[in-house]
Amino acid sequence: MQRIGWTGGIVLFAAAVLMPAVARAQYQAPPPDPGFNYIFDGSPTGSDASFDKWVFASGTAAQSASQGQATLDPAAGAFLVNGSPFGSYWYPVRPLGDVVIRLQYTVQDTPTSTRNGGVMIRTPDPRYTGATTNDVLAQKPAGYSYELCPGATVFCGRTTPAGSATYTWQGADGPFPPAPFEYSGAYCARNGTHNVTNLAGTGALATNSNANNHQHWTQVYCGHEIQINESLNGGGDSPSTDPIKTGSVYGFRNLNSKQSGTYKRQTKGVWHTMEIRTIGQQYTVLIDGEIINQFDNSIPKIASRNGDPPTMARQNPRGYIGLQTHGGNDRISYRQIEVKDFTSGDIPVNTVAPKVVGTGFTGKPLTCTRGTWTNNPAGGYWVTWYRSNKILPSNPRLRAPSQLDYANFTTPVEPEMGNQPLPWMDSQIIGQGDTYTPGADDVGKALYCAVNADNGGATVWKTASAPEILSAVHADTNVSASVPAQLALTLGPAASFGAFTPGVAFDYTAATAANVVSTAGDAMLSVSDPGHLMNGAFALPEALRVEIAPAAWTGPVSNAAVAITFRQHIGATDALRTGPYSKTLTFTLSTTTP
């Protein structure tokens, strides 16, 4: 989307217009994906997922009631936006909170169709009944409000507008505004100021009057637009002057054609799948199953388009979805819109924060530890590394930077991406995986990792700052030593059973110890055949038993203690000769890998 301006009017609203089918078979949507439910299934009427449940929002209430020109393609089960002006078809049946939204979209396959549209998320009810703009403004909250329907209207069941709120930022680990801080300002859908600094750094941020009496600008300013713009950065069969491409969170985290992948989707009439995960204030956007963007709306941030409200005015926990009609020759069609809902118990929770471990020297790897999480039985985790400019205390937008503060540069033309240089904004992805090795480009920048936890589409993340990246050179040197082969065995004092008592059955025990030193890869301690204790020519009837613990090692050891136990049984009828009994035993320490 790339629009400025608005017009005034009065109140009415209209639903999508049903056009008679022209001898074409009625489309039947496939079953919804597991865990999902349709909110648009291509049917003309008859259920909460039918075409006639979607309502057009453009300018004033009267304009919204009369300007929508979308029709249902009965064969494709799709919204055909036709000549609808700048606006959106929104779904008033139910708001969406912590959900996955999955839909298909395509650029209409006609010679004149251009490639711009979008999906509006987390928008409040845009309808007001005032006869004039001043009347409409009187029905709106004065300051921030995150209620689904805050207006003094019959739609909201209110006689006075919702009260004003403030937003308190609690902080996060990364190049983000200092915390805590309380933000306040004008309601998202009215002109006014905010207690942060504007893009120029010259004064308070001011929201313009586009949404004062304009239903679609209310959606744009109070929710977020997930952009659909399937053009290249210059050139292509439908050139666009809007550099913000599909998957962008418009004005807050923009993507170019390379980041978005629009160069892979240039054939008109091909259906692509967009998935939008809105979990808490963290949004994840996928195209054809690939994550292309992530955005944390909780972080205080001003838009990169002058006059738009900041994130602090848009902290809606739930809201309505809308399908943008961009006007002109833009023809994005939509179909198979389904939603998966999550409860709080489905959403992963970080209980021990991630941490970046490493020196910060270039050429030496950093490791992002996961931390500890609950509510994630699916066990999906991944790590993304980001680089951004530092937001210094001297920055006038310290309390709420824009994406241009985090990064704002271009790279040379890549013909596959278009015929213009590629613009890059906001924190840039520099790596995936647990480790990242910083280089020269990272010196003087802010690096951080984001640990993502995903439970069946309930995707959230927690960030951790890297240490200061320092330019370094590294030189290796060897420090060496050698160890001579050694097997050493030291035995303790000789063991004694004491005196045997003739005629009494008893098990006698004696013990000694050994000390083992071995530099070998393994070692084993054994003993010669104990045989029988002897007294001259007389031998004890039962053999001597020897126990060694431990008797083997799988690596080198130093001064390993060994317990040696001797056991001798004397029977009640054993004949014992007067005098000492003894036996010389040989203990051997050996190895197969010296």
PLY file of the C-alpha trace (Angstrom):
ply
format ascii 1.0
element vertex 594
property float x
property float y
property float z
element edge 593
property int vertex1
property int vertex2
end_header
0.00 0.00 0.00
1.19 3.51 -0.75
-1.51 6.14 -0.18
-2.02 9.58 1.30
-5.17 11.66 1.75
-8.83 11.10 2.70
-12.36 12.37 2.09
-15.33 12.99 4.38
-18.97 11.70 4.43
-21.79 10.04 6.41
-22.78 6.60 7.82
-23.83 3.30 6.22
-22.13 0.01 5.49
-22.42 -2.70 2.88
-21.50 -6.33 2.61
-19.80 -8.00 -0.33
-21.94 -8.05 -3.46
-23.04 -11.39 -4.85
-23.02 -11.60 -8.62
-24.90 -14.34 -10.46
-22.78 -17.19 -11.70
-22.35 -17.42 -15.42
-22.69 -21.15 -16.12
-19.67 -21.99 -13.96
-19.48 -24.80 -11.41
-19.63 -23.71 -7.78
-16.25 -24.00 -6.08
-15.92 -26.47 -3.19
-13.17 -25.66 -0.73
-11.04 -28.57 0.46
-11.38 -29.54 4.12
-9.64 -27.04 6.39
-6.17 -27.92 7.59
-6.02 -29.82 10.92
-6.90 -27.45 13.79
-8.18 -24.74 11.42
-11.64 -23.41 10.65
-12.68 -21.46 7.57
-13.77 -17.86 7.80
-14.03 -17.72 4.00
-14.60 -20.96 2.08
-15.73 -19.62 -1.28
-19.44 -20.23 -0.73
-21.73 -17.33 -1.69
-23.98 -17.49 1.37
-25.32 -19.82 4.03
-22.59 -19.92 6.70
-20.25 -17.74 8.72
-17.56 -18.58 6.15
-19.55 -17.26 3.19
-18.74 -14.37 0.90
-21.72 -12.31 2.07
-20.32 -12.04 5.61
-17.52 -9.71 4.50
-18.16 -5.95 4.69
-16.48 -3.20 2.69
-14.63 -0.36 4.40
-13.29 2.55 2.38
-13.84 6.22 3.26
-16.81 7.55 5.16
-19.68 5.31 6.15
-21.63 6.34 3.05
-18.69 5.70 0.76
-18.03 2.34 2.40
-21.67 1.37 1.80
-21.58 2.15 -1.90
-18.05 1.82 -3.29
-17.22 -1.89 -2.92
-17.19 -3.73 -6.23
-15.85 -7.14 -5.24
-17.57 -10.21 -6.63
-17.28 -13.90 -5.92
-15.63 -16.05 -8.55
-17.82 -19.16 -8.19
-15.36 -21.44 -9.98
-12.24 -20.39 -8.00
-14.08 -19.61 -4.75
-12.25 -16.30 -4.65
-12.74 -12.62 -3.92
-12.37 -10.67 -7.16
-11.75 -7.11 -5.99
-12.55 -5.64 -9.44
-12.66 -1.84 -9.42
-13.09 -1.43 -5.66
-11.29 1.71 -4.49
-8.73 1.99 -1.71
-10.32 0.00 1.10
-10.78 -3.52 2.41
-13.35 -6.24 2.86
-13.32 -7.04 6.55
-14.84 -9.85 8.59
-17.07 -8.54 11.41
-18.32 -12.00 12.47
-15.51 -12.48 14.99
-12.26 -10.86 16.08
-8.98 -12.73 15.95
-6.48 -12.79 18.82
-3.75 -15.42 19.23
-4.17 -17.20 15.91
-2.65 -18.46 12.71
-4.32 -16.96 9.64
-3.76 -18.96 6.47
-5.02 -17.84 3.07
-4.29 -18.06 -0.63
-3.76 -15.06 -2.89
-2.91 -14.42 -6.51
-2.43 -11.58 -8.94
-5.39 -11.70 -11.32
-4.25 -13.03 -14.68
-5.13 -10.12 -16.97
-2.82 -7.92 -19.04
-3.63 -4.77 -17.07
-3.69 -6.14 -13.53
-1.10 -4.75 -11.11
0.18 -6.43 -8.00
-0.72 -4.52 -4.81
-3.02 -5.52 -1.93
-2.63 -6.63 1.65
-4.10 -8.24 4.73
-5.20 -6.02 7.60
-4.75 -7.58 11.05
-5.73 -6.67 14.61
-7.94 -3.75 13.56
-10.71 -2.35 15.79
-14.26 -1.92 14.48
-13.87 0.92 11.94
-17.52 2.01 11.85
-18.76 5.36 13.19
-22.15 7.04 12.81
-21.34 10.73 13.02
-22.79 12.93 10.25
-19.62 15.02 9.99
-15.95 14.50 10.70
-16.28 16.43 13.95
-19.19 14.21 14.93
-17.12 11.12 14.19
-14.18 12.44 16.20
-16.52 13.05 19.13
-17.38 9.35 19.08
-13.73 8.26 19.30
-11.45 7.95 22.34
-9.13 10.89 22.87
-6.04 8.86 23.74
-4.70 5.37 23.27
-7.31 2.64 23.40
-6.79 -1.05 22.74
-10.45 -2.05 22.93
-12.04 -3.93 20.07
-14.89 -1.47 19.71
-14.08 1.78 21.54
-16.48 4.17 19.77
-19.65 5.73 21.12
-21.74 3.96 18.47
-24.56 1.46 18.18
-22.00 -1.04 16.87
-20.08 -0.86 20.14
-23.11 -0.46 22.42
-21.56 2.64 23.96
-22.94 6.09 24.63
-19.50 7.52 25.37
-16.11 6.63 23.91
-13.78 4.26 25.73
-11.40 5.89 28.17
-7.82 6.64 27.28
-4.99 4.29 28.19
-1.20 4.50 28.29
1.38 1.95 27.26
4.19 0.93 29.61
7.17 -0.66 27.93
8.92 -3.21 30.15
12.00 -3.64 27.99
13.77 -6.45 26.16
17.38 -7.54 25.69
18.62 -5.93 22.49
19.07 -2.53 20.83
15.65 -1.42 22.03
14.36 1.62 23.95
15.27 1.91 27.63
12.67 0.69 30.10
10.45 1.12 31.92
8.72 4.05 30.23
5.09 5.12 29.91
3.87 6.19 26.47
0.79 8.26 25.73
-0.76 10.00 22.76
-3.73 10.46 20.48
-6.03 7.57 19.60
-4.75 5.73 16.53
-7.65 6.88 14.31
-7.46 10.61 14.97
-4.91 13.33 14.43
-2.82 14.33 17.45
0.57 14.03 19.07
2.52 11.42 21.05
5.17 11.77 23.76
7.98 10.65 21.45
10.03 12.40 18.76
9.16 12.52 15.07
11.17 11.17 12.12
12.92 14.48 11.55
13.98 14.69 15.19
12.50 18.18 15.43
9.58 17.75 17.83
6.76 15.56 18.99
5.48 12.84 16.70
2.17 13.88 15.14
-0.43 11.62 13.54
-2.19 13.15 10.52
-5.95 13.32 9.91
-6.23 10.50 7.31
-8.25 8.28 9.64
-10.41 10.98 11.23
-13.41 9.96 9.13
-12.14 7.13 6.95
-12.87 3.50 7.68
-9.97 1.96 5.82
-7.38 4.42 7.10
-8.69 3.48 10.56
-7.74 -0.11 9.78
-4.35 0.95 8.42
-3.58 3.19 11.40
-4.96 1.10 14.25
-4.00 -2.43 13.16
-1.21 -3.43 10.82
-1.07 -4.09 7.12
0.76 -7.23 6.05
1.69 -6.09 2.60
1.03 -7.94 -0.64
3.03 -6.35 -3.44
4.28 -8.98 -5.86
6.41 -6.59 -7.89
10.17 -6.27 -8.28
12.22 -3.33 -7.09
11.78 -1.61 -10.42
10.91 -3.21 -13.75
8.94 -6.36 -14.39
5.67 -6.69 -16.29
3.78 -4.53 -13.76
6.24 -1.95 -12.42
5.46 -0.50 -9.00
6.74 2.66 -7.39
6.14 1.14 -3.94
9.44 -0.42 -2.74
7.67 -2.26 0.11
7.08 -5.88 -0.89
4.96 -8.87 0.13
5.26 -9.90 3.76
6.28 -6.46 5.02
4.68 -5.10 8.16
3.99 -1.85 6.38
6.07 1.07 7.62
7.56 -0.85 10.53
9.49 -3.80 9.07
9.70 -3.47 5.31
11.05 -6.08 2.91
12.58 -5.62 -0.53
12.01 -8.02 -3.44
14.99 -10.17 -2.46
13.89 -10.54 1.17
10.28 -11.11 0.15
11.06 -13.45 -2.72
8.72 -11.67 -5.16
11.16 -12.48 -7.97
10.06 -16.14 -7.54
6.35 -15.28 -7.86
6.07 -13.27 -11.06
3.59 -15.50 -12.92
0.07 -14.13 -12.68
-2.79 -16.46 -11.83
-0.70 -18.76 -9.63
-2.09 -19.15 -6.11
0.33 -18.65 -3.23
-0.18 -19.30 0.47
0.30 -16.55 3.04
0.36 -17.45 6.72
0.24 -14.80 9.44
0.87 -15.82 13.05
-0.25 -13.26 15.62
0.77 -14.50 19.07
0.67 -11.83 21.75
2.30 -8.88 20.00
4.73 -11.02 18.00
3.90 -11.54 14.31
5.41 -14.13 11.96
4.74 -14.08 8.20
5.24 -17.05 5.88
4.85 -17.28 2.11
4.48 -20.74 0.62
5.69 -22.28 3.88
8.82 -20.14 4.24
9.23 -17.61 7.07
10.05 -14.28 5.46
9.37 -11.79 8.24
9.00 -11.46 11.99
7.94 -8.36 13.89
7.52 -7.56 17.58
4.78 -4.96 17.92
5.41 -4.58 21.66
8.68 -2.71 21.02
8.13 1.07 20.93
8.65 2.16 17.34
7.49 4.96 15.09
6.53 4.34 11.48
8.89 5.24 8.65
5.99 6.99 6.87
5.30 10.45 8.23
1.94 10.86 9.89
1.30 7.23 10.86
0.69 6.30 14.51
3.45 4.42 16.38
3.29 0.86 17.70
2.40 2.19 21.15
-0.99 3.27 19.75
-1.58 -0.21 18.26
-1.26 -2.64 21.18
-4.51 -4.43 20.38
-4.70 -7.94 21.90
-7.25 -8.89 19.22
-8.94 -7.36 16.21
-10.55 -7.90 12.85
-9.05 -9.10 9.58
-9.48 -7.26 6.30
-8.57 -7.99 2.67
-7.21 -4.86 1.06
-8.50 -3.53 -2.25
-5.80 -1.14 -3.33
-7.68 0.62 -6.10
-6.58 1.52 -9.61
-5.55 -1.53 -11.60
-4.37 -3.49 -8.56
-6.03 -6.89 -8.62
-5.15 -9.24 -5.79
-7.64 -12.10 -5.35
-8.10 -14.02 -2.09
-9.51 -17.43 -1.20
-9.44 -20.32 1.34
-9.08 -18.15 4.43
-8.80 -20.29 7.55
-7.89 -19.65 11.17
-6.33 -21.70 13.96
-7.00 -20.40 17.47
-4.72 -20.80 20.50
-5.36 -20.63 24.23
-2.79 -19.29 26.68
-1.83 -22.87 27.52
-0.82 -23.46 23.89
1.69 -20.61 23.80
5.34 -21.28 24.77
6.59 -19.30 27.77
10.22 -18.40 28.40
11.16 -18.93 32.07
14.96 -18.60 31.86
16.17 -16.07 29.30
18.51 -16.96 26.44
22.10 -15.79 26.63
24.87 -15.10 24.13
28.18 -16.68 25.11
31.48 -15.67 23.52
34.26 -13.09 23.51
32.87 -10.73 20.88
36.14 -10.91 18.91
35.77 -11.08 15.14
36.56 -14.53 13.85
35.51 -16.21 17.09
32.05 -17.84 17.28
29.22 -16.65 19.50
26.71 -19.14 20.87
23.08 -18.35 21.66
21.82 -20.57 24.46
18.12 -21.44 24.32
17.19 -20.72 27.93
14.26 -22.59 29.44
10.72 -22.79 28.06
7.39 -24.27 29.09
4.19 -24.95 27.10
6.07 -26.30 24.12
5.36 -30.03 23.80
6.03 -29.85 20.06
9.61 -28.86 20.88
10.14 -26.58 17.89
13.04 -24.15 18.39
15.31 -22.14 16.11
17.70 -19.22 16.47
17.95 -16.15 14.24
20.81 -13.64 14.47
20.31 -9.92 13.78
22.54 -6.91 13.24
21.44 -3.30 13.63
22.74 0.17 14.26
23.14 1.04 17.91
20.45 3.36 19.24
22.59 5.76 21.24
21.36 8.05 24.03
22.07 10.99 21.70
19.47 9.74 19.20
16.38 12.00 19.47
14.22 8.92 18.84
15.79 6.93 21.66
12.37 6.29 23.19
10.84 5.07 19.92
13.17 4.61 16.93
11.94 3.91 13.41
13.13 1.08 11.21
15.34 3.66 9.50
17.27 4.10 12.75
18.09 0.41 12.96
19.28 0.23 9.33
18.82 2.27 6.15
21.02 1.49 3.17
20.88 0.22 -0.39
22.83 -2.41 -2.30
23.53 -2.44 -6.04
20.99 -3.57 -8.62
20.52 -7.33 -8.91
18.76 -7.85 -12.25
16.67 -10.78 -11.02
15.26 -8.53 -8.25
14.52 -5.53 -10.46
16.30 -2.63 -12.11
16.68 -0.45 -9.01
19.04 -0.68 -6.01
17.66 -2.78 -3.18
16.60 -0.86 -0.04
17.32 -2.47 3.34
15.68 -1.27 6.55
15.42 -2.33 10.18
17.52 -4.99 11.93
18.98 -7.33 9.34
19.11 -11.11 9.57
22.75 -12.20 9.45
22.57 -15.85 10.45
20.53 -18.87 11.48
21.47 -21.54 14.00
22.90 -21.63 17.50
26.25 -20.11 16.54
27.36 -17.08 14.58
30.90 -15.88 13.88
31.13 -12.07 13.71
33.16 -10.38 11.02
34.28 -6.90 10.03
30.74 -5.78 9.10
29.62 -6.38 12.68
32.14 -4.08 14.36
30.42 -1.05 15.85
26.95 -2.60 15.40
24.49 -4.15 17.82
24.16 -7.92 17.46
21.54 -10.07 19.10
19.93 -13.46 18.75
16.25 -14.38 18.90
15.34 -17.83 20.21
12.07 -18.87 18.62
9.78 -21.41 20.25
6.98 -22.84 18.14
4.10 -25.03 19.29
2.08 -25.93 16.21
2.11 -22.37 14.84
2.08 -20.58 18.19
5.42 -18.88 17.53
7.07 -16.55 20.04
10.64 -15.50 20.64
13.00 -14.05 23.23
16.08 -11.99 22.41
19.57 -11.82 23.89
22.29 -9.24 23.20
25.74 -10.22 22.03
28.81 -8.64 23.63
30.45 -5.65 21.96
32.00 -6.84 18.70
35.71 -6.01 18.59
37.96 -6.16 15.57
40.64 -8.72 16.27
43.42 -10.66 14.60
44.39 -14.10 15.75
47.72 -15.95 15.62
48.26 -19.51 16.75
51.32 -20.94 18.47
52.01 -24.42 19.77
52.86 -25.19 23.38
53.97 -28.81 23.69
55.00 -31.43 26.19
55.37 -35.19 26.18
54.42 -37.92 28.60
56.55 -41.05 28.80
54.76 -44.36 28.89
54.17 -45.46 32.43
52.42 -48.30 34.21
52.96 -48.11 37.96
51.45 -50.33 40.64
52.03 -49.85 44.35
50.59 -52.33 46.86
49.70 -51.54 50.43
50.73 -53.53 53.52
50.36 -57.31 53.45
46.89 -58.45 54.40
46.23 -60.71 57.41
43.17 -62.75 58.42
44.39 -62.92 62.03
43.93 -66.28 63.83
41.73 -69.10 62.45
39.62 -70.92 65.08
39.58 -74.70 64.56
36.21 -76.44 64.64
34.18 -73.28 63.96
32.73 -72.50 60.55
33.47 -68.87 59.62
34.19 -66.57 56.64
37.32 -64.56 57.27
38.05 -61.24 55.47
41.27 -59.29 54.99
42.07 -56.26 52.87
44.81 -54.15 51.45
44.96 -51.35 48.86
46.77 -50.54 45.65
47.65 -47.34 43.82
47.62 -47.26 40.00
49.28 -44.81 37.61
48.75 -45.47 33.89
49.33 -43.31 30.81
47.88 -45.98 28.55
44.62 -45.85 26.65
43.30 -48.63 28.86
44.55 -50.73 31.76
43.63 -53.87 33.66
44.70 -55.10 37.09
44.75 -58.88 37.56
46.05 -61.36 40.10
47.76 -64.76 39.76
45.83 -67.92 40.66
45.27 -67.54 44.43
45.23 -71.28 45.02
45.13 -72.33 48.69
46.81 -70.93 51.80
49.68 -73.24 52.84
51.30 -74.14 56.16
54.31 -76.15 55.14
52.86 -79.20 53.42
49.35 -78.55 54.75
46.81 -76.65 52.58
43.47 -75.24 53.59
40.64 -77.25 52.03
38.93 -74.22 50.42
40.64 -71.87 47.96
41.51 -68.27 48.74
39.31 -65.71 46.94
40.53 -62.26 45.78
38.31 -59.29 44.78
39.70 -56.17 43.01
37.68 -52.94 42.66
38.12 -51.35 40.23
39.99 -53.78 38.07
39.93 -51.94 34.70
40.21 -48.41 33.27
39.23 -47.06 29.83
41.70 -44.18 29.85
44.75 -42.86 31.63
44.62 -42.52 35.43
46.85 -41.05 38.09
46.98 -42.34 41.66
43.77 -44.32 41.21
42.86 -46.05 44.47
42.08 -49.76 44.29
40.49 -51.83 47.05
41.73 -55.46 47.29
39.70 -57.84 49.44
40.69 -61.40 50.44
38.12 -63.95 51.59
38.75 -67.35 53.22
36.12 -69.84 54.37
36.96 -72.22 57.24
34.60 -75.18 57.67
33.67 -76.76 61.03
35.41 -80.03 60.06
38.47 -78.45 58.39
41.69 -79.76 59.89
44.00 -76.85 60.81
47.76 -77.33 61.48
49.43 -75.28 64.17
51.42 -72.37 62.69
51.12 -69.71 60.01
49.26 -70.15 56.72
50.30 -67.94 53.80
50.39 -67.58 50.02
52.39 -65.24 47.76
50.17 -63.57 45.11
51.33 -61.60 42.09
49.28 -58.57 40.93
49.80 -57.44 37.34
48.88 -54.06 35.74
48.66 -54.45 31.95
47.43 -52.63 28.85
46.55 -53.33 25.22
47.09 -49.68 24.14
50.35 -48.41 25.62
0 1
1 2
2 3
3 4
4 5
5 6
6 7
7 8
8 9
9 10
10 11
11 12
12 13
13 14
14 15
15 16
16 17
17 18
18 19
19 20
20 21
21 22
22 23
23 24
24 25
25 26
26 27
27 28
28 29
29 30
30 31
31 32
32 33
33 34
34 35
35 36
36 37
37 38
38 39
39 40
40 41
41 42
42 43
43 44
44 45
45 46
46 47
47 48
48 49
49 50
50 51
51 52
52 53
53 54
54 55
55 56
56 57
57 58
58 59
59 60
60 61
61 62
62 63
63 64
64 65
65 66
66 67
67 68
68 69
69 70
70 71
71 72
72 73
73 74
74 75
75 76
76 77
77 78
78 79
79 80
80 81
81 82
82 83
83 84
84 85
85 86
86 87
87 88
88 89
89 90
90 91
91 92
92 93
93 94
94 95
95 96
96 97
97 98
98 99
99 100
100 101
101 102
102 103
103 104
104 105
105 106
106 107
107 108
108 109
109 110
110 111
111 112
112 113
113 114
114 115
115 116
116 117
117 118
118 119
119 120
120 121
121 122
122 123
123 124
124 125
125 126
126 127
127 128
128 129
129 130
130 131
131 132
132 133
133 134
134 135
135 136
136 137
137 138
138 139
139 140
140 141
141 142
142 143
143 144
144 145
145 146
146 147
147 148
148 149
149 150
150 151
151 152
152 153
153 154
154 155
155 156
156 157
157 158
158 159
159 160
160 161
161 162
162 163
163 164
164 165
165 166
166 167
167 168
168 169
169 170
170 171
171 172
172 173
173 174
174 175
175 176
176 177
177 178
178 179
179 180
180 181
181 182
182 183
183 184
184 185
185 186
186 187
187 188
188 189
189 190
190 191
191 192
192 193
193 194
194 195
195 196
196 197
197 198
198 199
199 200
200 201
201 202
202 203
203 204
204 205
205 206
206 207
207 208
208 209
209 210
210 211
211 212
212 213
213 214
214 215
215 216
216 217
217 218
218 219
219 220
220 221
221 222
222 223
223 224
224 225
225 226
226 227
227 228
228 229
229 230
230 231
231 232
232 233
233 234
234 235
235 236
236 237
237 238
238 239
239 240
240 241
241 242
242 243
243 244
244 245
245 246
246 247
247 248
248 249
249 250
250 251
251 252
252 253
253 254
254 255
255 256
256 257
257 258
258 259
259 260
260 261
261 262
262 263
263 264
264 265
265 266
266 267
267 268
268 269
269 270
270 271
271 272
272 273
273 274
274 275
275 276
276 277
277 278
278 279
279 280
280 281
281 282
282 283
283 284
284 285
285 286
286 287
287 288
288 289
289 290
290 291
291 292
292 293
293 294
294 295
295 296
296 297
297 298
298 299
299 300
300 301
301 302
302 303
303 304
304 305
305 306
306 307
307 308
308 309
309 310
310 311
311 312
312 313
313 314
314 315
315 316
316 317
317 318
318 319
319 320
320 321
321 322
322 323
323 324
324 325
325 326
326 327
327 328
328 329
329 330
330 331
331 332
332 333
333 334
334 335
335 336
336 337
337 338
338 339
339 340
340 341
341 342
342 343
343 344
344 345
345 346
346 347
347 348
348 349
349 350
350 351
351 352
352 353
353 354
354 355
355 356
356 357
357 358
358 359
359 360
360 361
361 362
362 363
363 364
364 365
365 366
366 367
367 368
368 369
369 370
370 371
371 372
372 373
373 374
374 375
375 376
376 377
377 378
378 379
379 380
380 381
381 382
382 383
383 384
384 385
385 386
386 387
387 388
388 389
389 390
390 391
391 392
392 393
393 394
394 395
395 396
396 397
397 398
398 399
399 400
400 401
401 402
402 403
403 404
404 405
405 406
406 407
407 408
408 409
409 410
410 411
411 412
412 413
413 414
414 415
415 416
416 417
417 418
418 419
419 420
420 421
421 422
422 423
423 424
424 425
425 426
426 427
427 428
428 429
429 430
430 431
431 432
432 433
433 434
434 435
435 436
436 437
437 438
438 439
439 440
440 441
441 442
442 443
443 444
444 445
445 446
446 447
447 448
448 449
449 450
450 451
451 452
452 453
453 454
454 455
455 456
456 457
457 458
458 459
459 460
460 461
461 462
462 463
463 464
464 465
465 466
466 467
467 468
468 469
469 470
470 471
471 472
472 473
473 474
474 475
475 476
476 477
477 478
478 479
479 480
480 481
481 482
482 483
483 484
484 485
485 486
486 487
487 488
488 489
489 490
490 491
491 492
492 493
493 494
494 495
495 496
496 497
497 498
498 499
499 500
500 501
501 502
502 503
503 504
504 505
505 506
506 507
507 508
508 509
509 510
510 511
511 512
512 513
513 514
514 515
515 516
516 517
517 518
518 519
519 520
520 521
521 522
522 523
523 524
524 525
525 526
526 527
527 528
528 529
529 530
530 531
531 532
532 533
533 534
534 535
535 536
536 537
537 538
538 539
539 540
540 541
541 542
542 543
543 544
544 545
545 546
546 547
547 548
548 549
549 550
550 551
551 552
552 553
553 554
554 555
555 556
556 557
557 558
558 559
559 560
560 561
561 562
562 563
563 564
564 565
565 566
566 567
567 568
568 569
569 570
570 571
571 572
572 573
573 574
574 575
575 576
576 577
577 578
578 579
579 580
580 581
581 582
582 583
583 584
584 585
585 586
586 587
587 588
588 589
589 590
590 591
591 592
592 593
